[in-house]
Amino acid sequence: MGDYVHLNGNSLGPPHTGLLRELERVVDRQWAPRQVQAWFAEGWLDLPRTVGDAIGELLGAGPGQVVVAGETTSTTLFNAVVAACRLRGDRPLLLIEADAFPTDLYIAQSVARLLGRRVLVESSAGFDSALETHGSRIAAAIVAPVDFRTGELREIGPTTDRCHAAGVVSVWDLSHAAGVLRIDLDDNRVDLAVGCGYKYLGGGPGAPAYLYVAERLQATVDLPLSGWHGHAKPFDMSPDFVPAAGVDRARTGTPPLLSLVALHHALGPLTRAGIETLSRRNRSLSDFFLACVEEHSPHLIGRLASPGDVDRRGGHVAFDVPDAAKVEHELAERGVLIDSRPPDLIRIAFAPLYVSHVQVWHAAREFAHVLERSR
């Protein structure tokens, strides 16, 4: 990790200690001597479920409901949204927020074209009223608990309840929430959820995505990507697809073994800490950062684009600043890694495992210094 302060874990954090040793162990002691037999002898075939259950611990999901299918977040979201529409085949609309992550919007539009549906794009403020007004015509609602730009929270439980009251299937994108927030998928009766493995979960660049399918839906959900690893008897090589029991039916092709190993390695310290501890520390770090910024330069708090109340924001804070990309570059030169989003947004994230309060104090001082120079 060098001498940098990593405050960009909501995009991609540093590799966890010991990752190279773990990868070398798998390559040298499993892959090299056993080759194809390692799929069976070393438990490789079970990793999508093993890793899925570990992620499920952080998401408040019981065993057997989360699987790492071996796909990208985009592909996994496509799979979930099509499946949600198939559960409500007579409904013509897909609901999504206007400020959703761009991929979510693109996928919604693509699914709508494919299935002859129409996308209803609403503001965050108008989302709930759209459910009330058009609910009987909405097949699925695609929604995220954290605004990826500002960090503003949307409560999962009440939103899911509104979906269910209208008979709408809820599809949650957890990419910016998993690993720092309590999500409680089971308790909130979420239907389907997806997320990436490379943000706060620390799985590394392009780490595979995961899919949550509530147990109550697993027998009826019809996923469009029917790969051979999702077959009830994959090694029978049957010409007809018979879905596996449970969440395994969401598996597609051969799992990306080394990426799964890296993600599994990163999840270990997260699950040992537990989501309560991780969430509490994240909140402490973010509040401390804002307090330090206000102490150094009180007027900068006026540029805060996130809610000031920690109960209303996720794992990062955002500031509206001119020349955000330039500020990101200058902070990197000073050893503080954050990220910018066009046109003028700075995002600062607080991954609870490897960010300390001392680092946050240092980063706040540098942040204030750089912005004061740019005035």
Residue pairs with C-beta under 8 A, 6 or more apart in sequence:
1 14
1 354
3 335
4 14
4 335
4 336
4 337
5 335
5 336
5 337
5 355
5 359
5 360
5 362
5 363
6 13
6 14
6 337
6 351
6 354
6 355
7 336
7 337
7 338
7 348
7 349
7 350
7 355
7 360
7 363
8 337
8 338
8 339
8 347
8 349
9 199
9 200
9 202
9 349
9 350
9 351
9 354
9 355
10 148
10 176
10 199
10 200
10 315
10 316
10 339
10 347
10 349
10 351
11 199
11 339
11 347
11 349
12 198
12 199
12 204
12 205
13 199
13 200
13 202
13 351
13 354
14 354
15 202
15 204
16 202
16 265
16 266
16 269
18 265
19 204
19 262
19 265
19 266
22 261
22 262
22 265
23 258
23 261
23 262
26 42
26 257
26 258
26 261
27 258
30 38
30 42
30 44
31 38
31 257
34 41
34 42
38 44
39 45
43 50
44 255
44 257
45 255
47 68
47 255
47 257
47 260
47 261
47 264
48 67
48 68
48 69
48 70
48 229
48 248
48 251
48 255
48 260
49 64
49 67
49 247
49 248
50 264
51 68
51 210
51 260
51 263
51 264
51 267
52 65
52 66
52 67
52 68
52 210
52 247
53 63
53 64
53 66
54 264
54 267
54 268
54 271
55 61
55 66
55 68
55 178
55 195
55 197
55 201
55 210
55 267
56 62
56 63
56 65
56 66
56 185
56 212
57 271
57 275
58 178
58 179
58 183
58 201
58 267
58 270
58 271
58 275
58 278
59 66
59 174
59 178
59 183
59 184
59 185
59 193
59 212
60 182
60 183
60 184
60 185
60 186
60 187
60 188
60 275
61 185
61 186
61 212
62 186
62 215
64 215
64 246
64 247
65 185
65 186
65 212
65 213
65 214
65 215
65 218
65 247
66 210
66 211
66 212
66 247
67 210
67 211
67 213
67 247
67 248
67 250
67 251
68 197
68 208
68 209
68 210
68 211
68 255
68 260
68 263
69 76
69 79
69 208
69 209
69 210
69 211
69 230
69 250
69 251
69 252
70 208
70 229
70 251
70 252
70 253
70 254
70 255
70 256
70 260
71 79
71 208
71 209
71 225
71 252
72 206
72 208
72 209
73 103
73 173
73 175
73 194
73 195
73 196
73 209
74 103
74 106
74 107
75 209
75 225
76 194
76 209
76 210
76 211
77 103
77 104
77 107
77 142
77 171
77 173
77 194
77 209
78 107
78 110
78 111
78 224
78 225
79 211
79 223
79 224
79 225
79 250
80 171
80 192
80 193
80 194
80 211
80 223
81 94
81 107
81 108
81 111
81 140
81 142
81 171
82 111
82 114
82 115
82 223
82 224
83 192
83 221
83 222
83 223
83 224
84 139
84 140
84 169
84 171
84 191
84 192
85 91
85 94
85 111
85 115
85 117
85 139
85 140
85 169
86 221
86 222
86 224
87 139
87 140
87 169
87 217
87 220
87 221
87 222
88 138
88 139
88 140
88 167
88 168
88 169
89 139
91 136
91 137
91 138
91 139
92 116
92 117
92 118
92 137
92 139
93 117
93 118
93 119
93 120
93 134
93 137
93 138
93 139
94 108
94 111
94 112
94 117
94 118
94 119
94 120
94 138
94 139
94 140
94 141
94 142
95 119
95 120
95 122
95 127
95 130
95 131
95 134
95 138
95 140
95 141
95 142
95 168
96 104
96 105
96 108
96 119
96 120
96 121
96 122
96 141
96 142
96 143
97 121
97 122
97 123
97 124
97 127
97 143
97 144
98 121
98 122
98 123
98 124
99 123
99 124
99 147
99 149
100 108
100 142
100 143
100 144
100 173
101 144
101 148
101 173
101 175
101 176
104 142
104 144
104 173
105 119
105 121
107 142
108 119
108 142
109 119
111 117
112 118
112 119
117 139
120 130
120 134
120 138
122 130
124 147
124 152
124 154
127 141
127 143
127 159
128 159
128 162
130 138
131 138
131 141
131 162
131 163
131 165
131 166
131 168
132 162
132 166
135 165
135 166
135 167
135 168
136 166
136 167
138 166
138 168
139 168
139 169
140 168
140 169
140 170
140 171
141 159
141 163
141 168
141 169
141 170
141 171
142 171
142 173
143 154
143 159
143 170
143 171
143 172
143 173
144 154
144 172
144 173
144 174
144 175
144 176
144 177
145 153
145 154
145 155
145 156
145 172
145 174
145 176
145 177
145 181
145 183
145 314
146 152
146 153
146 154
146 176
146 177
146 181
146 313
146 314
146 315
147 153
147 154
147 314
148 175
148 176
149 305
149 318
149 341
149 345
149 347
150 305
150 306
150 307
150 313
150 318
150 345
151 176
151 306
151 307
151 313
151 314
151 315
151 316
151 317
151 318
151 347
152 306
152 307
152 312
152 313
152 314
153 181
153 307
153 311
153 312
153 313
153 314
156 172
156 183
156 184
156 185
156 188
156 190
157 184
157 187
157 188
159 170
160 170
160 172
160 188
160 189
160 190
160 191
161 189
163 169
163 170
163 191
164 170
164 189
169 191
169 192
170 190
170 191
170 192
171 191
171 192
171 193
171 194
172 185
172 190
172 192
172 193
172 194
173 193
173 194
173 195
174 183
174 193
174 194
174 195
175 194
175 195
175 196
175 199
176 199
176 314
176 315
176 316
177 183
177 195
177 314
177 315
178 195
178 199
178 200
178 201
179 199
179 200
179 201
179 202
179 270
179 275
179 278
179 315
179 351
180 200
180 278
180 279
180 282
180 314
180 315
180 350
180 351
180 352
181 275
181 279
181 282
181 314
181 315
182 275
182 276
182 279
183 275
185 193
185 212
185 214
186 214
189 214
190 212
190 214
191 214
191 217
192 211
192 212
192 213
192 214
192 217
192 221
193 211
193 212
194 209
194 210
194 211
194 212
195 201
195 209
195 210
196 207
196 209
197 203
197 204
197 207
197 208
197 209
197 210
197 259
197 263
198 204
198 205
198 206
198 207
200 315
200 349
200 351
201 207
201 263
201 266
201 267
201 270
202 263
202 266
202 267
202 270
202 351
202 353
203 259
203 262
203 263
203 266
203 267
204 259
204 262
204 263
204 266
206 259
207 259
207 262
207 263
208 255
208 256
208 259
208 260
208 263
211 247
211 250
213 221
213 247
213 250
215 246
218 245
218 246
218 247
218 249
221 249
223 230
223 243
223 249
223 250
225 252
226 241
226 243
226 252
227 251
227 252
227 253
228 234
228 237
228 253
229 248
229 251
229 252
229 253
229 254
229 255
230 241
230 243
230 244
230 248
230 249
230 250
230 251
230 252
231 238
231 241
231 242
231 243
231 244
232 242
232 243
232 244
232 245
233 242
234 244
243 249
244 251
269 353
270 278
270 353
273 352
273 353
277 352
278 352
278 353
279 352
281 352
282 315
282 350
282 351
282 352
283 310
284 357
285 350
285 352
285 355
285 357
285 360
286 310
286 313
286 315
286 316
286 317
286 350
287 310
288 357
288 360
288 361
289 317
289 348
289 350
289 360
289 363
289 364
290 301
290 304
290 308
290 317
292 360
292 361
292 364
292 365
293 300
293 301
293 364
293 367
293 368
294 300
294 301
296 364
296 365
296 368
296 369
297 368
297 371
297 372
300 319
300 368
300 371
301 308
303 319
303 320
303 321
303 371
304 317
304 318
304 319
305 318
305 319
305 320
305 345
306 313
306 316
306 317
306 318
307 313
315 349
315 350
315 351
316 347
316 348
316 349
316 350
317 347
317 348
318 345
318 346
318 347
318 348
319 345
319 346
319 348
320 344
320 345
321 327
321 344
321 345
321 346
321 371
321 374
322 344
322 374
323 344
323 374
324 340
324 341
324 342
324 343
324 344
324 345
324 346
325 340
325 342
326 374
327 340
327 346
327 370
327 371
327 374
328 338
328 339
328 340
328 346
330 370
331 337
331 338
331 363
331 366
331 367
331 370
334 366
334 369
334 370
335 366
336 362
336 363
336 366
336 367
338 346
338 347
338 348
338 349
338 363
338 367
339 346
339 347
340 346
340 347
341 347
348 363
348 367
350 360
